[in-house]
Amino acid sequence: MALSKPSFSYICELAQREAAIVLETGKEYLVESRLATVARAEGFDCLNAFIDTLRSSKLNGVHRKVVEALTTNETFFFRDYHPFEALRKTVIPELLLKRAPIRKLTIWSGASSTGQEAYSIAMMLREHFPQLASWKVSILGTDLSLAVLEQAKKGSYSQLEVNRGLPAAYLIKYFTKKEDRWIVKEDIRSMVEFKAFNLIQPWPIMPAFDIVFMRNVMIYFDVETKRGILKKIRNCLLPHGYLFLGTAETTINLDPSYKPVMMGQSTAYTP
């Protein structure tokens, strides 16, 4: 049975309210494909009947599962490559000088999904900047989805996942093989803390960050939501800090307080 208009309208409203995800007309197929598994797991063969039950219930864990199913968790190691090169060649060497008096570095990987971005940063730091071993280095990985965060915390990846973007030398050096899974070694896992975080809900008190990776997440939000998130990031980004967005994202025409900085083939933004 095709998704009814009332069902689709309700899911659009739920996704917008709880996660600022904008679903336009024509995305019915996406809702059907993403929610079919959730409906079956809850004992429903009919998606419309499942959504009718959601509509008549107070917000609960099932509504959260629905919203999480609608989020896009596409990620892989060293995704897009150039931002990591910007970190290695420009940002970290600069911060090594600026932060030397306190020997502290704080990084946020927002919308970190199953953890590949946060672990990529950790491995890059360990590989190219051994002097940071005596610093206090904190990497925070956050995401809306509890399911992807659970995998991120375990640092457990399939052969397909480690084949996507991860250099072979890093696989040998920073992972151990356990049956059919590759596990991030403890010395890298200990550099990263993962927490649940909904960008459109009230933010808790955040640490001051030297670097924020908020890539490929705001493309799903409306303009006012983007502006609100950029302002909140600016409030917790140190004056010398850098914000990295996805290749299709920018602060231009959203928050003039940010200044774009070209670093090779990557663009970062300073507050």
C-alpha positions, 0 to 999 in steps of 0.5 A: 500500500502506498503511503497516504498523504496524511501519513506523509504529512505527519512524518514530514512534521515530525521530522521537521519538529524533532530534527529539522529535517525538511522532507519535500513532496516527492520524497514519499519513496524515501519515507516508505523505504526508511520506515518499512523496517521500523514498522515491521520491527514494531509488528506492523505489516502496513506502514500507514497503520503504523503511522496512524499509531504514532499519530495517536501516541505521545512522543516515545522511543518509537518516534525517536526510532522513526526520526533516526531512520530518516537521518542520513548516516553516510560516512567513511574514513577520511571523507573528501580527503582535502579537509584532513590535508588542511588539518595536517598541513595548516591548521594543526601546525598553527595550533601547535604554536598558538596552544603551546602555552597550555598544551591543549587541543579540543576538537568536535566532530558533529554529526559523526555517525558511526565514528569514521570522521572522529577516528580519522582525525585521531589517527591523523594526529597520532600519525603526523604529530607525535608531540601531541602525546604529551598534550591534552587532546580531546575529540568529541563525536556527536550524533542524533542517532543512538544506534550509530553512536553505539557502533562508533563507541565500539570502533567496530567496522566491516571489511567494506567500511575499512575499504572506504577511504582508509589507507592500508597502512592505517588499517594495519597500524591502528586496527586489530582483526576480530573474526570478520570485524576490524576494531580500532585500537584502544589508544585511538579509541581513548582519544574520542568520546561519543555523545548523543546530541540533537543540534536543534534542541537546547544545547548543553554547556559546550567546551571551547573548541579549536576545531569544529567539523560540522560537515554534510549535516546542515544541507538538510536544514532550512535557512533559519535553522542553519543560521541558529546552528552557525551562531551557536557554533561561533559561541563555542569556537575559540577566536583562533578556531576553525569550522569545517563544513561540507563541500556543498555548505557555506556560511556565506549569506547565513552568518557574515561573522565567519570569514572563509579561509582557503587551504589548498582545495579546502575552505575553513571558516574563522569566527 
